[in-house]
Amino acid sequence: MGFFAILSDSETLDPLALSARVLLVSGFMQLFLSVPLACWLARSRGVLKNVVDTAVTFPLVFPPIATGFALLLLLGRQGPFASLLGERIIFSFPGLVIAAFIAGLPLAIKPVQTALASAEATRLSEVAAVLGKSETTILIRVLIPYVKGSIVTGMLLAMGRSLGEVGITLMLGGNVIGRTNTLSLEIYNAVFNGEFERAVVLSLIIGSASVAMFIALKKISNT
């Protein structure tokens, strides 16, 4: 098959569409949680802050396949959440979303947390407090505008990490053909089946998306 034939084939388009849906849902979840959590981590102290910060950073340093296995034990049929969530999550679209969400969340939080903990952000917050602004006003009208570049940077990094996720996705999604085979997993499937031309096309797609994110990051860093 030629390049365009492979590109337009349903075996290519279906994983691509699935990955786009997963990125969209997990991206909204990461954005919704990362900003308030980064604000709390940047301004809090104590044992609880250290515990939460460690939990947030954990997926960055722990092997993805082991992280996925741990989540499988928690969310699977024999896990503590089985009665509420297990059968609805494992080997299904929600499982893919959770895998992408967990993989990318640390990268969505850390740039924002670092920016909010900077001396300049602290100074702006103190000046606004002296002027009589409330904590909510300081957060919404001072701090978030100040770190908007870091928010975008974090989201791009998180989306890139989520798009390329394999280990956690394999554990929670199961790589079920036609159901949970994301773009990254489909590259593995193509190589495993000896379909190297398909693997090249799929790699070009995911590589192009990564390059686009890298260019966007460079533009943000230069502004």
Backbone bond lengths (Angstrom), bond angles and torsions (degrees), N, CA, C in turn:
res aa  C-N    CA-C-N  psi(-1)  N-CA   C-N-CA  omega(-1)  CA-C   N-CA-C  phi
1 M - - - 1.463 - - 1.525 110.76 -
2 G 1.347 115.24 143.97 1.441 119.93 177.33 1.516 112.01 -80.69
3 F 1.333 114.62 173.80 1.460 120.97 -177.09 1.522 111.66 -56.97
4 F 1.329 116.66 -51.65 1.461 119.98 -175.43 1.531 112.08 -71.14
5 A 1.315 116.72 -29.93 1.461 120.31 176.16 1.527 110.36 -65.69
6 I 1.334 115.52 -43.41 1.464 119.68 177.20 1.524 110.55 -66.35
7 L 1.335 116.03 -41.35 1.460 120.91 -178.19 1.516 112.30 -62.45
8 S 1.324 117.48 -35.96 1.468 121.65 -177.59 1.519 113.40 -91.98
9 D 1.326 116.74 -1.66 1.458 120.54 -179.14 1.525 110.77 -72.83
10 S 1.332 115.98 145.99 1.469 120.05 -178.74 1.520 112.16 -62.93
11 E 1.325 117.54 -28.09 1.455 120.49 178.86 1.530 111.67 -70.15
12 T 1.319 116.45 -15.93 1.460 121.05 173.68 1.520 110.86 -97.62
13 L 1.318 117.07 -43.79 1.461 121.90 -175.53 1.525 112.34 -68.91
14 D 1.322 117.58 -36.78 1.471 120.08 -178.29 1.528 112.15 -64.80
15 P 1.349 119.90 -49.66 1.471 119.16 175.29 1.528 113.02 -62.17
16 L 1.339 116.44 -34.03 1.456 120.25 178.04 1.524 110.78 -64.47
17 A 1.325 116.43 -46.02 1.468 120.59 178.92 1.529 110.93 -65.13
18 L 1.327 116.52 -39.07 1.461 120.37 178.87 1.521 110.62 -63.60
19 S 1.338 117.34 -44.78 1.465 120.81 179.22 1.526 111.33 -63.07
20 A 1.342 116.76 -37.55 1.461 120.24 178.31 1.523 111.02 -64.01
21 R 1.322 116.80 -41.90 1.467 120.77 178.04 1.527 110.95 -64.65
22 V 1.319 116.30 -42.71 1.467 120.45 179.50 1.525 110.11 -62.51
23 L 1.339 117.44 -44.97 1.461 121.22 179.40 1.520 111.62 -62.68
24 L 1.319 116.86 -39.81 1.469 120.93 -179.04 1.522 110.73 -63.00
25 V 1.324 116.93 -49.93 1.465 120.83 -177.21 1.526 110.81 -69.20
26 S 1.325 117.05 -48.33 1.468 119.61 -178.75 1.521 110.91 -66.04
27 G 1.342 117.79 -33.56 1.457 121.12 178.18 1.517 112.19 -63.67
28 F 1.319 116.84 -43.05 1.459 120.42 176.26 1.526 110.92 -62.41
29 M 1.314 116.33 -41.45 1.469 120.41 178.47 1.520 111.17 -63.97
30 Q 1.335 116.93 -43.13 1.467 120.64 179.64 1.523 111.18 -63.95
31 L 1.329 117.05 -42.37 1.460 120.68 179.68 1.516 110.77 -65.43
32 F 1.317 116.89 -42.72 1.458 122.35 -177.83 1.518 111.35 -63.30
33 L 1.343 117.56 -36.87 1.461 121.10 -176.31 1.526 112.91 -94.57
34 S 1.329 117.56 -34.30 1.463 119.92 -170.24 1.526 112.87 -66.75
35 V 1.330 118.35 -40.77 1.469 119.92 -176.34 1.526 111.80 -66.11
36 P 1.345 119.27 -53.58 1.468 117.43 178.71 1.528 113.40 -64.42
37 L 1.329 117.05 -35.41 1.465 119.07 179.52 1.524 110.82 -69.17
38 A 1.329 117.35 -39.10 1.465 120.31 176.67 1.525 110.97 -63.72
39 C 1.336 116.93 -39.81 1.467 120.68 177.07 1.521 110.95 -61.86
40 W 1.314 116.43 -43.38 1.467 120.28 -179.35 1.528 110.65 -66.77
41 L 1.316 117.57 -43.06 1.462 120.88 -179.73 1.525 111.47 -65.29
42 A 1.330 117.17 -35.91 1.460 120.62 -178.41 1.521 112.44 -72.03
43 R 1.326 116.97 -26.54 1.468 120.28 -173.04 1.527 112.96 -108.68
44 S 1.316 117.65 -4.85 1.462 120.60 -176.09 1.520 111.32 -99.89
45 R 1.321 114.97 163.49 1.456 122.78 176.15 1.530 108.13 -139.03
46 G 1.316 116.20 166.77 1.456 119.55 174.11 1.508 114.03 105.38
47 V 1.336 114.61 -177.85 1.459 122.13 -174.20 1.524 111.35 -65.94
48 L 1.335 117.34 -43.60 1.461 120.68 -177.57 1.526 110.86 -60.63
49 K 1.322 116.02 -40.92 1.471 119.72 178.29 1.518 110.28 -61.20
50 N 1.330 117.69 -42.92 1.459 121.78 -179.53 1.527 111.17 -64.87
51 V 1.325 116.37 -38.76 1.468 120.76 179.24 1.522 110.51 -65.24
52 V 1.329 116.86 -47.51 1.466 121.26 -179.09 1.526 110.22 -65.38
53 D 1.328 116.70 -41.72 1.466 120.84 179.87 1.522 110.60 -62.45
54 T 1.320 116.53 -40.57 1.467 120.21 177.62 1.519 111.17 -65.00
55 A 1.335 116.55 -42.41 1.463 120.78 179.79 1.527 111.36 -63.73
56 V 1.333 115.96 -38.32 1.461 120.64 179.22 1.526 110.71 -66.70
57 T 1.328 117.01 -40.69 1.466 122.23 -176.71 1.521 112.21 -77.87
58 F 1.310 117.25 -21.84 1.472 123.35 -173.02 1.528 114.08 -49.49
59 P 1.362 120.13 -47.86 1.475 119.33 -178.39 1.523 114.02 -63.38
60 L 1.337 117.88 -17.90 1.462 120.13 178.59 1.518 112.31 -75.16
61 V 1.318 117.11 -30.93 1.463 121.00 -172.89 1.533 112.77 -108.72
62 F 1.325 117.58 -17.76 1.465 121.02 -179.18 1.523 108.59 -91.70
63 P 1.336 119.01 140.04 1.473 120.80 -179.46 1.529 111.41 -55.37
64 P 1.333 118.37 131.73 1.467 121.14 -177.29 1.524 114.04 -55.87
65 I 1.328 116.92 -40.00 1.468 119.17 -178.57 1.524 110.66 -65.60
66 A 1.343 116.78 -35.00 1.463 120.59 177.70 1.534 110.44 -73.05
67 T 1.329 116.60 -37.51 1.465 120.02 175.31 1.514 110.42 -61.70
68 G 1.333 116.20 -43.22 1.464 120.43 177.96 1.514 112.09 -62.54
69 F 1.328 116.47 -39.61 1.466 120.01 179.00 1.527 110.87 -65.34
70 A 1.349 116.23 -40.16 1.464 119.77 177.51 1.525 110.82 -62.34
71 L 1.320 116.71 -42.09 1.474 120.42 177.51 1.526 110.89 -66.43
72 L 1.322 116.37 -35.62 1.463 120.06 177.40 1.519 111.24 -63.25
73 L 1.344 116.13 -39.89 1.460 120.02 177.39 1.528 111.29 -65.23
74 L 1.328 116.81 -35.49 1.465 121.23 -179.08 1.525 112.28 -76.04
75 L 1.333 115.91 -39.25 1.466 120.15 -171.47 1.517 113.75 -104.15
76 G 1.339 117.07 -9.22 1.462 120.56 -178.09 1.523 113.43 -72.53
77 R 1.292 115.78 -177.69 1.470 121.32 -174.35 1.524 112.92 -62.32
78 Q 1.317 117.00 -29.20 1.465 120.19 -179.52 1.522 111.97 -98.68
79 G 1.321 117.70 2.88 1.453 121.52 -176.66 1.511 113.12 -82.15
80 P 1.332 117.44 169.00 1.465 121.86 -177.45 1.531 113.72 -66.05
81 F 1.335 117.75 -20.04 1.459 120.52 -179.77 1.530 112.31 -105.15
82 A 1.326 116.47 12.64 1.460 120.61 -174.62 1.517 112.42 -59.92
83 S 1.313 117.36 -41.94 1.461 120.38 -175.98 1.522 112.75 -65.71
84 L 1.334 116.36 -25.76 1.463 120.10 -178.33 1.523 112.93 -98.26
85 L 1.353 116.11 -40.00 1.462 118.40 -168.62 1.522 114.99 -128.88
86 G 1.313 118.05 -26.01 1.457 121.98 -166.23 1.505 116.48 -46.56
87 E 1.311 118.40 -59.79 1.453 120.98 -174.09 1.514 112.31 -70.90
88 R 1.317 117.72 -16.26 1.457 120.66 178.92 1.522 111.94 -88.28
89 I 1.305 118.08 -13.19 1.461 121.64 -173.38 1.520 112.41 -108.94
90 I 1.313 117.01 -51.53 1.456 120.37 -173.86 1.525 110.86 -64.52
91 F 1.342 115.52 133.67 1.459 123.43 179.09 1.532 112.28 58.05
92 S 1.321 115.66 41.78 1.460 120.74 -179.81 1.524 109.28 -148.05
93 F 1.336 115.73 175.02 1.465 120.26 179.89 1.526 112.27 -58.70
94 P 1.338 120.74 -43.82 1.464 119.27 176.84 1.527 113.28 -57.54
95 G 1.328 117.25 -34.22 1.458 120.10 177.02 1.521 111.91 -64.21
96 L 1.333 116.02 -39.28 1.462 120.19 176.76 1.520 111.00 -64.41
97 V 1.323 116.39 -40.65 1.463 121.07 179.87 1.525 110.58 -64.20
98 I 1.326 116.88 -44.45 1.466 120.37 179.02 1.524 110.62 -62.34
99 A 1.330 117.39 -41.38 1.460 121.25 178.69 1.531 110.89 -60.46
100 A 1.327 116.77 -47.50 1.465 120.86 179.42 1.523 111.30 -66.05
101 F 1.322 116.15 -38.76 1.461 121.35 -179.63 1.527 111.10 -63.80
102 I 1.324 116.89 -49.06 1.461 121.70 -179.19 1.526 111.05 -64.47
103 A 1.324 116.75 -40.76 1.464 120.57 -177.67 1.522 111.88 -65.09
104 G 1.336 116.90 -40.04 1.457 120.02 -174.26 1.511 115.82 -93.02
105 L 1.331 117.98 -17.99 1.466 121.05 -173.60 1.526 113.87 -56.14
106 P 1.339 120.33 -45.61 1.475 118.90 -179.61 1.524 112.84 -57.78
107 L 1.328 116.93 -37.83 1.458 120.63 -178.80 1.518 111.65 -74.39
108 A 1.321 117.37 -22.62 1.464 120.58 175.26 1.520 111.07 -77.78
109 I 1.331 116.43 -30.84 1.461 120.83 -175.02 1.521 112.71 -86.30
110 K 1.320 117.85 -45.69 1.459 121.74 -167.95 1.534 114.30 -59.93
111 P 1.339 120.86 -44.85 1.474 118.42 178.47 1.525 112.99 -61.36
112 V 1.330 116.48 -37.91 1.462 120.87 -179.83 1.526 110.30 -70.71
113 Q 1.324 116.06 -42.00 1.469 120.43 178.51 1.524 110.83 -60.86
114 T 1.318 116.68 -43.95 1.470 120.84 179.88 1.527 111.40 -63.89
115 A 1.321 116.70 -42.79 1.465 120.28 -179.99 1.524 111.37 -65.53
116 L 1.323 117.04 -40.03 1.460 120.39 -179.40 1.531 112.21 -71.30
117 A 1.311 117.06 -25.70 1.463 120.75 179.63 1.527 112.31 -87.03
118 S 1.322 117.69 -0.77 1.461 121.16 -177.89 1.524 111.03 -70.85
119 A 1.326 115.31 160.87 1.467 120.75 -179.79 1.528 111.30 -63.22
120 E 1.324 117.15 -36.73 1.463 120.43 -178.57 1.522 111.28 -66.50
121 A 1.349 116.90 -42.82 1.464 120.22 178.08 1.523 110.75 -63.86
122 T 1.327 116.65 -39.06 1.465 120.69 177.31 1.523 110.89 -63.49
123 R 1.317 116.62 -41.60 1.471 120.73 179.97 1.529 110.98 -64.85
124 L 1.338 116.79 -43.88 1.462 120.26 179.00 1.523 111.01 -62.43
125 S 1.328 116.03 -40.31 1.462 120.46 179.11 1.523 111.10 -64.58
126 E 1.323 117.21 -41.64 1.463 121.16 180.00 1.528 111.61 -67.02
127 V 1.318 117.47 -39.94 1.464 121.24 178.26 1.527 110.35 -63.61
128 A 1.324 116.23 -44.07 1.462 120.14 178.91 1.522 111.03 -63.77
129 A 1.339 117.30 -37.30 1.463 120.93 178.71 1.525 110.69 -66.40
130 V 1.339 117.11 -39.86 1.468 121.09 177.46 1.528 110.79 -62.17
131 L 1.331 116.34 -33.54 1.458 121.12 179.53 1.525 112.79 -79.07
132 G 1.333 115.97 1.62 1.456 120.16 174.69 1.512 115.58 90.24
133 K 1.328 117.89 14.10 1.460 120.35 -179.91 1.531 110.27 -78.84
134 S 1.318 115.39 144.51 1.466 120.67 179.14 1.522 110.27 -75.86
135 E 1.340 116.00 165.93 1.464 121.02 179.58 1.528 111.01 -60.11
136 T 1.337 115.94 -41.13 1.463 119.72 -179.85 1.521 111.06 -64.81
137 T 1.329 116.81 -43.11 1.464 121.28 179.02 1.519 111.35 -64.44
138 I 1.332 116.57 -41.84 1.465 120.97 178.24 1.528 110.16 -60.20
139 L 1.330 116.17 -43.11 1.456 120.73 -178.51 1.526 111.43 -65.06
140 I 1.349 115.75 -49.28 1.459 120.45 -172.55 1.527 112.46 -76.85
141 R 1.334 117.19 -40.17 1.466 120.15 -171.19 1.535 114.22 -101.47
142 V 1.334 116.55 -12.82 1.468 119.36 -178.62 1.529 111.33 -117.17
143 L 1.331 116.12 -59.35 1.461 119.68 -170.96 1.529 113.59 -72.96
144 I 1.337 117.07 -47.46 1.467 118.75 -178.61 1.527 111.74 -62.42
145 P 1.350 119.96 -45.18 1.476 118.30 173.98 1.525 112.90 -58.71
146 Y 1.344 116.88 -35.58 1.460 120.15 -179.26 1.530 111.87 -65.83
147 V 1.330 117.24 -35.37 1.471 120.79 -175.92 1.528 112.68 -104.11
148 K 1.327 118.48 16.73 1.459 120.06 -176.29 1.531 112.06 -60.18
149 G 1.343 116.68 -35.42 1.459 119.44 176.09 1.520 112.11 -63.46
150 S 1.322 116.20 -39.09 1.468 120.60 177.91 1.521 111.48 -68.52
151 I 1.330 116.55 -33.31 1.467 120.16 177.12 1.526 110.20 -64.30
152 V 1.335 116.11 -46.97 1.465 120.10 179.15 1.528 110.59 -63.67
153 T 1.338 116.03 -43.16 1.465 120.26 178.38 1.528 111.02 -59.38
154 G 1.324 115.99 -47.01 1.462 120.21 179.28 1.508 112.70 -60.89
155 M 1.332 116.81 -40.90 1.464 120.14 -179.24 1.522 111.12 -67.89
156 L 1.332 117.88 -39.08 1.465 120.39 177.44 1.525 111.00 -64.48
157 L 1.335 116.36 -42.62 1.464 119.82 177.41 1.526 111.21 -63.69
158 A 1.333 115.74 -41.55 1.462 120.06 -179.84 1.519 111.35 -64.96
159 M 1.327 117.03 -42.09 1.462 120.58 179.38 1.525 111.37 -65.65
160 G 1.341 115.93 -39.55 1.452 119.02 177.25 1.525 112.11 -63.23
161 R 1.321 115.60 -42.27 1.470 120.13 178.28 1.525 110.80 -66.80
162 S 1.313 117.10 -41.09 1.460 121.24 -179.59 1.530 111.45 -65.95
163 L 1.338 116.20 -39.85 1.464 120.63 -179.35 1.523 111.48 -62.73
164 G 1.331 116.72 -37.78 1.453 120.26 -177.85 1.519 114.86 -91.12
165 E 1.319 117.57 3.41 1.463 121.49 -176.50 1.531 111.66 -65.25
166 V 1.330 115.76 133.34 1.464 121.83 179.11 1.525 111.36 -126.22
167 G 1.339 117.33 -51.68 1.469 120.42 -171.70 1.507 114.48 -60.42
168 I 1.329 117.18 -53.75 1.471 120.20 -179.47 1.523 109.92 -65.80
169 T 1.342 115.90 -40.23 1.467 120.77 -179.82 1.521 111.17 -61.49
170 L 1.318 116.39 -40.67 1.466 120.57 179.79 1.521 110.92 -63.07
171 M 1.329 117.32 -40.57 1.453 121.42 -179.70 1.531 112.37 -69.03
172 L 1.324 116.81 -45.65 1.468 120.05 -175.35 1.528 112.69 -87.54
173 G 1.338 116.87 -31.65 1.460 120.14 -177.63 1.506 113.79 -92.48
174 G 1.317 116.31 -32.21 1.460 119.89 175.96 1.511 115.97 83.54
175 N 1.345 118.84 -4.29 1.463 121.59 179.40 1.529 111.87 56.52
176 V 1.319 116.31 46.01 1.467 121.60 178.51 1.521 108.45 -80.64
177 I 1.321 116.92 116.73 1.459 121.44 -175.66 1.532 110.59 -60.94
178 G 1.325 114.79 130.11 1.452 120.99 -179.69 1.508 114.05 82.27
179 R 1.329 116.21 0.91 1.464 119.32 -177.08 1.525 112.58 -135.36
180 T 1.317 117.47 -49.06 1.470 119.70 -177.16 1.527 112.47 -131.84
181 N 1.325 117.73 18.17 1.466 120.11 178.30 1.526 109.64 -87.02
182 T 1.319 115.11 95.27 1.456 121.31 178.71 1.533 110.09 -72.06
183 L 1.323 116.13 176.20 1.458 120.62 -177.38 1.525 111.66 -60.23
184 S 1.325 117.08 -43.64 1.465 120.30 179.71 1.527 111.56 -64.08
185 L 1.323 116.52 -42.70 1.458 119.89 179.25 1.530 111.05 -68.63
186 E 1.318 116.71 -31.76 1.457 119.64 -179.93 1.525 111.34 -69.50
187 I 1.332 117.96 -28.69 1.466 120.22 173.15 1.532 109.38 -63.50
188 Y 1.317 115.28 -45.03 1.478 119.79 176.39 1.524 110.61 -59.63
189 N 1.331 117.30 -44.78 1.467 121.06 -179.79 1.522 111.32 -61.07
190 A 1.337 116.37 -42.47 1.464 120.31 -178.74 1.526 111.27 -64.08
191 V 1.332 116.54 -43.43 1.461 119.93 178.53 1.525 110.62 -65.65
192 F 1.325 115.80 -42.86 1.466 120.73 -179.32 1.526 111.28 -61.15
193 N 1.340 117.05 -35.26 1.466 121.89 -178.93 1.523 112.84 -89.35
194 G 1.334 116.89 2.66 1.454 120.03 179.03 1.513 114.38 78.76
195 E 1.329 117.58 14.08 1.474 121.57 -179.93 1.532 108.79 -92.53
196 F 1.313 115.64 73.18 1.460 120.21 -171.62 1.528 112.30 -70.23
197 E 1.323 117.84 -29.71 1.464 119.47 177.45 1.532 110.60 -65.78
198 R 1.333 116.00 -41.90 1.465 120.01 175.99 1.523 110.52 -63.59
199 A 1.311 116.50 -40.41 1.469 120.29 179.28 1.522 110.43 -61.84
200 V 1.337 117.28 -39.00 1.458 120.88 178.66 1.524 110.44 -64.56
201 V 1.334 116.89 -46.62 1.463 120.93 -179.54 1.526 110.53 -61.82
202 L 1.312 117.02 -46.68 1.460 120.82 179.22 1.531 111.24 -62.75
203 S 1.316 116.45 -39.13 1.468 120.40 178.57 1.526 110.92 -66.21
204 L 1.336 116.52 -36.62 1.464 120.28 176.70 1.522 111.48 -64.43
205 I 1.327 116.25 -38.13 1.466 120.22 178.83 1.520 110.51 -64.00
206 I 1.319 115.40 -52.44 1.463 119.06 -177.30 1.532 110.59 -69.51
207 G 1.339 116.69 -32.32 1.454 120.09 176.58 1.523 111.77 -67.85
208 S 1.326 117.41 -38.56 1.463 121.13 177.83 1.519 111.31 -63.33
209 A 1.322 115.71 -40.58 1.467 119.65 177.58 1.527 110.52 -63.75
210 S 1.312 116.71 -40.30 1.465 120.58 179.42 1.526 111.55 -66.38
211 V 1.335 116.46 -40.62 1.465 120.33 178.07 1.524 110.76 -63.92
212 A 1.344 116.49 -40.91 1.467 120.19 178.21 1.526 110.67 -61.10
213 M 1.328 116.63 -41.39 1.467 119.95 177.69 1.526 111.06 -65.69
214 F 1.342 116.98 -38.51 1.461 120.81 179.09 1.526 110.98 -64.16
215 I 1.326 116.40 -42.20 1.469 120.18 178.57 1.525 110.28 -62.95
216 A 1.340 115.90 -41.86 1.469 119.75 177.96 1.522 111.01 -62.33
217 L 1.323 117.22 -39.95 1.462 120.84 178.09 1.529 111.41 -64.40
218 K 1.327 116.97 -40.44 1.461 120.34 178.34 1.520 111.05 -63.10
219 K 1.325 116.65 -40.38 1.458 120.06 179.51 1.530 111.04 -65.80
220 I 1.323 116.07 -39.43 1.458 120.01 179.04 1.523 110.53 -65.76
221 S 1.322 117.07 -42.17 1.463 120.76 -178.25 1.529 112.42 -68.15
222 N 1.340 116.31 -22.45 1.467 120.16 -178.84 1.523 113.40 -92.99
223 T 1.360 116.59 -1.65 1.466 119.54 -179.93 1.517 110.32 -94.38
